[in-house]
Amino acid sequence: MFGAVLAGVYAYRKQRIAEGDAHRADATQFAERYSTAADQLGHEGPAVRLAGVYAMARLADDWVEQRQVCVDVLCAYLRMPYECNPESDQYTKGEREVRQTIIQVIRDHLRESREEFSWSTCALDFTRATFDGGDFSGCRFRGSVSFADADFVGDLISFDEAGFLDGAVTFHGARFGAGTVSFNDAQFQGGTVSFDEARFSGSALSFCGALLGPGGITFRHASFSGGTLALDEARFSGGTVGFDYAQFGNATVTFTRARLEDGSLAFRRVRFTGGTLSFDHGRFTGGAVALDDAEFTGGTVSFYAARFDGGNVTFDYGQFTDSTVTFHHGRFNGGTVSLGHARFIGGMVSFVRAQVNGGRVAFDDAQFSGANVRWGRLRPPEGGTR
């Protein structure tokens, strides 16, 4: 009996030793593959660098223990200095293809179809990287992702149908040129996405059809010079979208047919110079839209044919100079629209053909100096409230 026990112990120890030897052999093989892939990524020839991208990606799939390290290497490559102008002395032929391949490889590993080899929980650091276009459509972001201080210089970078489900994604301080950045039909269902202090110069930024659930998207202190920001047909269902202290110069911001069911949309202390802010055909059933203490110089704020069934829309203490604020064909069935203590200097405020069936439209202590006010079916407020 005792001999059988000793035999069992011996067999067990032999198995453990064999497993240890196999593990060490695997680790050695992985290390050799890592060195080879890293050398290829640093090669002068773009074809060799492309081979290095795929080799490092395959290693990340196989080497689970060091997957994050392999992903870090690919992200670090994108953070290296990059010249996208073919006329520049610093331009490197074939470099754009290598970078686009890295983005494609990362994208493919962030999609649900790659569940077995998913990188969605990995940290992705693209800080100060330059993106000459790129496709992150359909990705699922569950870890921390940084695009902080990145430059977006290509014609199009897409996050269409992406899912921001957990963790934090930041574009803090990023610079966006005249191209298009698209988040159409994306889902924001957790965590945070920050565009704080980002700069948009003639950019087309689109969140059309996006679902904005729990979590938050912030544009604090962001600046928009020309260009467009579209959240058309977006659905707000919890969470917060904030533009506090942002500046808009001749930009067009649209929420056409957007639906605010819950959560908040905040433009507190923003500054609009020219341009358009539009909620045309929007539907408000809950939540809050706050433009308190905002400053509008020129331009238009439009709620054409918007429907108010609940929630609160406030312009309290806002200042409008030579601006147009219109609720043409609006329907007020519930909720509150408040312009309390707002100041209108020149310009126009219009409620032509608006229907007031319920709710509250308030002008408590609002001031009108040289503004053309068209009440339509609304009676001029007595005591500041209608």
N, C-alpha and C positions, 0 to 999 in steps of 0.2 A: 504493500500500500504506500509506504513511505517512498519507495523507489518510483512509483507512478507519479507521486507529487513532485519529486525532484525532476522527473522527466518533463512534467508539465511546466515547471518553472523555467527549466532550460529552454524549452521550446518558445515560451513567451519572451524570454530575454533575447533569444536569437531573432525572433520576429521584430522586436523593438529595434535591435541593432540594424537589421536589414532595412527597416523603415527609415531609421536615421540616416543610413547610408544613401538611400534613395532620395530623401529630402535634401541632403547636402548636394547630391548630384544634380537635382532639379535646380537648387539655388545657384549652383555654379553655372549651369546652362542658361538660366535666366539672366545672370549677371553678364555672361558673354554676349547674349542677344542684345542686352541693353547697351553695352559698349559699341557693338557693331551698328545699331540703329542710331546712336548718338553721333558716331563718326560720320555716318551717311548724311545726317541732317546738317552737319558742318561742312560738307563737301562743296566745292566750287560749282560742280555741274548740277543744273536743276533736275535732270533725270535721276541722278543719284539721291538728291535731297527728297524727291518724291518717293523713291523706294524707302528712304528712312522714315517718312511719315507713316507709310503703311506698316513697316516693320515695328515701329513704336506702338502703333494702335493694336496690332496683333499681340504684342507682348503685354499690353495693358489688359487685354481680354484673358490671357492665360495666367498672368502673374497677379492674382487677386490681392495678395498681401502688399504689393507695391504698385497697385493700379494708380493711386493718386500721384505717385512720383512720375509715372509715365505720362499722365495727363498734364502734370505741371510742365513737363518738358515741351509738349506741343503748344501749350499756352505761352510759355516763355518765348518760343520761336516767333509768335505773333507780336510779342512786345518788343522785338528787336527793331531798330530803325528801318524805315521802309520808304522808298521814294517811288511814287506811282506815276510820275511824269516821265514819259519816254524821252523827252528832250533834255532831261537833266543828266549831268555827268555822274550822278549817284545812282542812276537807274540801272537795275540788274535784270537782264533778259531772263524770262522764265520764272521770276520770283513771284509774280502775281498768281500764277498757276499753282505754285507750291502752297501759298497761303490759302487760296480758295480750297485746295484739297484738304488742308488741315481743318478748315471750317466745316467742310462737308463730312469729314470723318467724325468730328465732334457732334455735329447735328445728328448723324445716323445713330450714334450711341446715346442720344438723349430722347429718341423716339420710343414709343411704347412697343414697337415691333422688335426692338432689341432688348427685351426685358431680361434675357439671360445674361447679356453683357452690358447692362445699362450703366451709364456714367452719370445718371441724373442726380445722384446724391454727392457726387464729387464737387469739390470746390474748383471753380473756374476763375482764373485771374487774368483778365485782359486789360489791366490797368495801363493806360497810356499807349495802348495798341492803336494801330492805324488800320481801319477797315475800308478797303477799296471795294465795297459791295460785300455781299455774303448772304447766305440762306440759313436761317435758324428756324424755318417754318416747321410746325408740328412738334417742336421740342417740349420736353417736360422738365421744368426746373424745380428741383427739390432741395438743392444745397445753396451755398453762398456763391454768388456770381458778381464779378466786378468788371464793369466797363468804365470805371472812373477815369476821367481825364482822357478818354479815348477820342480819336478823331475819326469821323465818319465822312469819307470823301467820295464814295462811289455813287453811282446812279441809283442803286436800290440795295437796301438791306432789309430782309424780311423776317418777321417773327409771327407771320400769319398762323392762326390756329395753334399757337404755342400755349402751354399751360404753366402759369406761375402759381405753384401749388404750395410752396413752403419756402422757408429760408428767406434770404434777402438778395435782391438783385439791384445793383446800383449803377446808374449812369451819371453819378455826381460829377459836375464839372466837365462833362463830355461836350465836344464841339461837333455840330451837325452842319454840313454844307448845304448846297442847293439840291441835293438828291432827295430820295424818298425813303423814309423809315416807316415800315408798315407793321402794325399789330392787329390787322383785321381779323375778326372772329377769334381773337385770343381770349383765354379765360384767366381771370385774376381771382383766385379762390383761396388765397392764403398768403402769409408773408407780406413783404413790402417790396415795392418797386420805386426807386427814387431817381428823379431827374433834377434834383436840387442843384441850382447854380449852373445848369446846363445852358448852352448857347445855341440857338437855332437861327441860322442866317439864310433866309430864303428857302427853308426846308419845307418839305411836305411830310407831315407827321400824321399818321392815320391809325385810329382805333375803331374803325367802322365795324359795327356788329359785335363789338367786344362785350363780354359778360364781366361786370365788375362786382364781385362778391366780397366776402370778408377779406380783410387786409387793407392795404392802402397804396395809392399812387400819389407821389408828391412832386410838385414842380416849384418848390419854394425858391424864391430869388432867381428863377430861370428867366432868360431873356429871349424874346422872339422878335426878330427883325425881318419883316415881310414874311412871305411864305404862308402856309396853311397848317392848321391843327384841326383835324376832323374826328369827332366822336359820333358820327351819324349812326342812328339806329342802335347805339350802345344801350345796354340795359344795366342800370344801377340797382343792385340788390344787396345792400349792406356795404360796409367798408367806407373808406374815405378817399376822395380824389381832391387834392388841394393844390391851389395855385397861389397861395399867400405870398405877397410881396413880389410877384412876378411882374415883368414889364413886357408890353406888347406894342410894337411900333409898326403900324400899317400892316398888321397881320390879320388873317381871316380865321376865326375860331368858330366851328359849327358843331351843334348838337342836334342837327335836323332829325326829327322823329325819334329822338332818344326817349327812354322811359326811366323815370326816377321813381323807384318803388320803395326804397329804403336807403339808409346811409346818408352821406353828405357830399356836396360838391361846393368847395369853398374857393372864392376869389377875394378874400379879404385883403384890403390895402393894395390891390393890384393897380397898375397904371396902364391905361389904354390910350395910345395916341393914334388917332385915325383907325382905319380898318373896321372890322365887323365882328361882333359877338352875337351869334344866332342860336336861338332855341326854337326855330320855326317847326311847327307841327309836333313839338315835344308834348309828352304827357307826364303830368306830375300827380302821383297818387300817394306819395309819402316822402319821408326824408326831408332834407333841407338843401336849398341853394342859397348861398350867402355871398353877396357882393358888397358887404358892409365896408364903409370907409374907402371904397374904390374911387379912382379918379379917371374920368373919361374926358378926353379933349378931342373934339371932332369924332367922326366915325358913327357907327350905328349899333345899338343894342336892340335886337329884334326877337319878339315872341309871337310872330305871325301865326295865327291859327293854333296856338298852343292851348292845351286843355289842362285846367287845374281842378283836380278832384280831391286833393289832399296835400299835406306837406306844407312847407313854408318857403317862400322866395323873398329874400330881403335885400334891399338896397340902402339900408339905414345909414345915414350920415355920408352917403355917396355924394360926389360932386361931378356935375355934368356941364361941360362948357362947350357950347356950339355942337352938341351931340343930338342924335335922334334916338329916342326911346319909344318903341312902338309895340302895342299889343293888338294890332289890327286883327279882327276876326277871332280874337281870343275867347275862350269859354271859361267862365269862373263858376264852378259848381261846389267847390269846397276849398279848404285850406286857407292860407293867408298870403297875400302879396303886399309887402310893406316897403314904402319909400319914406319912412319916418325920418325927419330932420335932413332929408336930402336937399341939395341945392342945385337948381337948374338955372344956368346963365346962358341965355340965347338958346338956339336949337329948337327942338320940338319934342313934345311928349304926346302920344296919340293912343286913344282907346276907340278909334273909329270902328263901328260895327262889332264891338266887343259885346258879349252876352254875359250878364251877371245874374246867375240863378241862385247863388249861395256863396258861402265863404266870406272873405273879408279883403277888401282892397283899401289900404291905409296910406294916408299922406300926412300923418301927424307932424305938425310943425315944419312941413316942407316949405321951401322958399322958391319962388319963381320970379326970375328977373330977366325980362325981355324974351322969355321962352314962349313959343307958340304951343299952347295947350289945347288939344282937341279931345273933348270928353266923350264924343259920340253918345251912346246910350247912358254913359255914366254922368251923373250930375256933378257939377263942381263941388268939391268937399266943403262942408260946413263944419268948422272945428277941426278940419284936417282929415276927416275920415269919410269914406263912402262904403 
